[in-house]
């Protein structure tokens, strides 16, 4: 914001007036939600939107609650309403919000929500995404109860432009939100497909043939010990630069830890640590990783699986192991899918040790049996299918991240 003029850093062409500081209640009206008791809940009736139904700025179907219409004494939500969580056991959820984008009949908000009605709902919804709103929420939270009263909500002070500029800003962020939500919906569909295929393309408990199979393959899958398919487990858990008499470097070879290994991909934005040539040579000691090699997190979290994404050299770091497979027994792409299958994950979870942070050791892996097709061509077909599915999922995740970064940058520069 300019020190001379109360204007945003970036604004649409044709607008030059200063923004005005006002209490929120000069721009919006609040309405309260429904207070109900457990005896009012029904299998069907009036839908009550609660904090669990608010996700990524949208109202979603999750743990839905319906109440007897006779107890409803508040207004139905309307298109354009913004619903905000104002009371919750988790402090971080206060201020979470969603805009009602279409008419929803027989729907109210719960008592721990506040409804907001405004002449420019798209602008107000974007305002509620800004760091300024988050700061106001933190400032007005109750000392003993995680809540914002309607009085505190109404008295929050923000900078507002004139009506036409509100419309332009609101429309811009609504289009951006719609684009993000489209990618998110596609991502959810792909993730659900992957979840279903992981269940149906591997034999269920007590069976040796999967429910869904590629054409041309038949016969029972073979049960073997997991480590019977592995030439070597590369395990440097507990190794640190300090123990090697060295330290991390500002650049060099990237370290891959359990924080980086997600389900099916490597997240390079988290925990960036690098080692120079001396550290790499001492740490890896001839056990270089190769492209496509399967990585597995042993704890915190346990059971994430990804493959080395390229031909770069990496340092195998905290709580992560790598498998060197017997290529005549199993393919790397199939192993990566096998370790993410529900049956294997359930068995690993049952065998894992620890309280809150579950972990698996090589001893646990040595007693784990798995079912695999003996035909390497079938393994290849399954591995290729999930590789393509993972690539689509990763593309959508990257696009969502990119769009969210654009949104955050614009929120910081287009609001005062």
N, C-alpha and C positions, 0 to 999 in steps of 0.2 A: 504494500500500500504506500502510495506517495505521502510524504510528510506534509505537503502543501494542500493536496486535495484528497478527499475521502473517496477514492475510486480504486477499482481493482487494477491489477497489473495488466490483465488482458480483458478486453471487452469487444463486443460486436460493433461493427461499423455503424455510425449514425448516432451513437450514444455518448454523451460527454458530461451530463449533469453529475454533481456529487451525490453520493449515496447518503441516506439519512439514518441516524441511529434511533431505533424505536424498541419499546418492549414488545415481546412476541404477541401479546394479546391485542395489539393494534392491527395485527395482520391476520390473526386466526381466531377461531372459536374452538374451545375444548368440550368434549363430551365424555362422560364416565361410562365405565363398563358395568357388566352384570355381576352382582354378588349372588351366589347360589350355594346350595348345600349338596352333599353326596346323594341325598334322597331325591333330588331334583333331576339327577342324571338318567337319561333314557338311551335306548339303542338307536333311536331316531327322534327327531324333533328339531329344535333350533340349534344350529351349530354355533359353538362358542370359540372364538379365536383366542388362543392363549400364546404365550411366548414360544412354545414348542412348534407352533404353526407359522412362525416368522423365520424365514431363512433366505439369505441373499437378497433381501429387499422384496421378497415375494411371500404371499400366503400359500403354504403348502399343506398337503394332507399328511399329518403325522400325529399319532396318538389323539385322534379326534374325540371331542366331548360334545354330546348333545344333551339338551335339557328340555324339560316339560315346557311347552309354549306358555302355559298359564302363569309361570313364575317370571316371565320376561317383562321387565318394567323399564327398559331402555330402548333407544332407537336402533333400528336396523342400520348396518353399515351401508354407505352409499359409494357409488363410483366417485373417485377423487379423494375419498377420506384417506388420511394417513394414520396408521395405528402405531402406537409407541409403547414399548415395555417401560413401565414406571416403577414397578416393584418386582423384585426377584431375589431368591437366595444367593444368586451369583451376581456380584457387583458388576462384572464385565458385561452382563446382558442388559443392564439398564441403558435405555436409549436406543436399543435395537428397534428397527421400525420397518414398515412396509406400506406401500401405497396400493389402495384398492383400484385396480385398473379396469374392472368391469362390474356390472351389476351382480350382486350375490344375494339371493333371496334367503329369508329365514336365517340370518347370520348376525350375531352381535359380538362384542368384545368382552373379555373377562374383566374381573374387578382389578386385576393388576396391570391393566392396559389403560391408556388414554387415547381417545380419538381426537384427531385434529382436522378441522374443516377450514379451507382457505379459498380465497378467490383465485389464487395462483398455486394450486397444489403441487405442480411439477417443480416450481421454484423452491417451495418449502421443503419438499422431499429431498431435493439436492442440498439445501441448506443443512438438513439433518445428517447429511453424509460428511460434512466438513469437520475439521479439527476444532473449529470454534464452537460448534455445537457440543462435541465431545468434552471440551473444557468446561462448558457451562453445566453439563450433566455432572461432571466430577465436583464442581463448585457447589452444586445445590443438593447433592446427596445427603440424606439424613445421617446424623452422627451414629446412631445405633441400629437403624433399619435401612437396608438398601432400597431406598425409594425416593422418588421425586414427587412432591405434592403438586396439585394443580396450581396452587398459588405460586410456588417457586417456578413452575413451568411457564406460567403466564408472564412472570416478571423477568424472564431471561431477555437480555438485550442483544440485538444484532443490527447490522447495517443492511438497509434495504434500498434498492433502486426504484425508479418509477415503474408503472405497470407494464409498458411495452418491453422494457429491458428484462423484467421478471419473466415475461412470456418467452423471450428469445433464449434466455439462460435455461429456463425450465425445459423447453422443448429440446434443447441440445442434450441435456443430461438424460432426458427420457429416452431419446433415440440411442444414446450410448448404453443405458441400462437395458433397453430392449435387445440390443446386439449381444451384450454380455449374457443375458438370460437365454437367448437362442443357442449360443454356444454351450451354456451350462445344461440346457435341456438335452442337446445332442450328446453331450458328455455323459449325462446320467443314463441315457438310452444305451450308449455303447458300454458303459460300466455294467449295466444290468444284463446285457447280452453276454459280456465276458463272464459274469458271475454264473449265469445259467449254463454256459458252455463248459465252464470248469467243473460243474456238477454232472453234466450229462455226457461229456466226452471222456470221463474216467469211470471205471467200474465202481458201483456202490459197495458198501460194506457187505461182505459175504458173497459178492459176485465177482466174476472174472472177465465179463464182457461189458463194455460201455453201452449206454442207451443209444447214443448217437455215434456213428462211425463213418469215416470217409468210404466212398464206393471203392470196391476192389479189395478190401481187407476183411478178413474173417479169422476165426479161431480164438482160443482163450489167451488172455494176457498171462504172463508168467510172474510168479512171486519170487522176488530175490531180496537179499539184504541191500539196503541203499548203498552201503560202502563197497559192496561187491561190484558196483558199477563205477567206482571211483578209484583212480590210480593213486591219488594223493590229495589230502586236505591241506591247503596252505593256511596256516593258523598262526598269526602273530599277535594274538590277544595279549594285552599286558605290556606290549613293547611300546616304549615312548622315546622321543629324542633324548631326553635327559638320561635314560638308562644306557643309551649308546654314547653318552658323553658329547652330545651335539644339541642343536636346537632347530626349531622351524625357521624358515627363510621367508622373505617377502614375496618370492617368486620361485619358480622351479617346477618340480614334479608334484602334481596335486595328490593329496592324501584322500582316500575314500574311507569314510567311517560309517557307522550305523546310521548317523544322521543324514548322510547323503543317499543311502540305498533305500529307495522307496519301492512300492510294488510295481515292478516292471520298468523302472527307469531310474537314472541317477539325477539327483537334484544338486546342481553345482552352485546354487545360490546360498546354500547353508554350510556353515562351519568351514570356511576356506582356510586350509592349512597347506603349506608347501615345504618341500625339502630340496636342498641342493644336491649336486651329484654325489658328494661324500655321504650324505644321509641316505640317499636312495640306495647306493651300493651296499652300505652297511646294513640297512633295514631289510631290503628285499633279498640280498645275499644269493643272487642267481635264480630266485623264484619269480621271475617277471610274469606279470599278468598279460594276457593276450585278448584281442577283440573277440567278444562273444562268450568269454569265460563267465561262469555263473558265480555270483556273489550272494552270500547268505548272511543275514544279521542274526547273531546268536542271542542277543538280549537288548533291551531298551532301544528299539522294540525287537522282539523275537519273531523271526519268520518272514521278514521282508526279503524279496528276491529280485535281483536285477542282473543284467549282463554288462560286462565291460563294453562301453559304447563305441569305442574307436581304437585305433592303433597306437594312441598315446601311451606313454608309460605312467603308471600310477603306483603310489605307495598304499599298501593294504593296511588300513589303520584300525582304530578301536572297534571292538565288538563285531567284527566282520571277518568271515572266512571265505576262501575261494576253493572251488573244486576243480581238480584236474581229472577229467573223465577218461574211462576206458572207451575209446571210440568204436570198438567192435561190439560194445554192449549197449551204449546209450549215447544219444546226441546231446550236445550242450543246449540247444534250443528246447528239446523235449524235457530235459532235466529242469530247466528254468520254469516250465509250466507245471511239471509234476510236483515240484516243491510248493507251488501255490495252490494245488488242488485241495479241496475241502477235506478229503480223507486224510491226506498226509499232514495237513496243518492241524487237524483235530488230534491226531496221534502224537504229533510233536508237542502240542499243548498239554496233553495228558502226561507225557513223559518229562516235561520241563520241570525245573526246580525253581525255588524262590518264591517270595511273597508277592508283592505288588509288581516287581520287575521279573517276569519269567525269563529263564535262560536255558539253553541247551548246550551240552558238552559233546565232545567227540564220542564219549562213552554212550550217550543217548543215541547219537546217530548210528552207532555200531549195532544197536539192537532194533533199529527201525527197518521193517520190511515194507516193500513197495511192489505194486503191480505195474509191469511195463509190457508193451507189445514187443515180441521178439523180432519182428520185421522192422529194420531200421528205416525203411521207406515210410512206414506208418508213423513212426516217431517224427520223421522229417515233415510229413504232411501236417501233423498236429502242431509241431513247433512253428512251422511257417504260418499257419492260420492265426495263432496267438501273437506272433511277431507283427503281422499286419494289423491285427486288432489293437495291440499295444501302441503301434505307430499312430493310428488314428486317434486313440485316447490321448496320447502325448501331444499331438498337434492341437487338439482342442484345449488341453490344459495350458499349453504355451500361449494360445491365442487369448484365453481368458486372463491369464497373467498380464499379457501385453495390454489388453484393453483396460484392466483394472489399474495398471500403472498410468495409462493415459488419463483415466478418470481422476486419480488422485492428484496428478500434476495440474489438471484443469481446475479441480476444486480449490487448490491452494492459490491459483492465479486469477480465478474468475469471481472470487468472493472477497469481500473486505473483512 
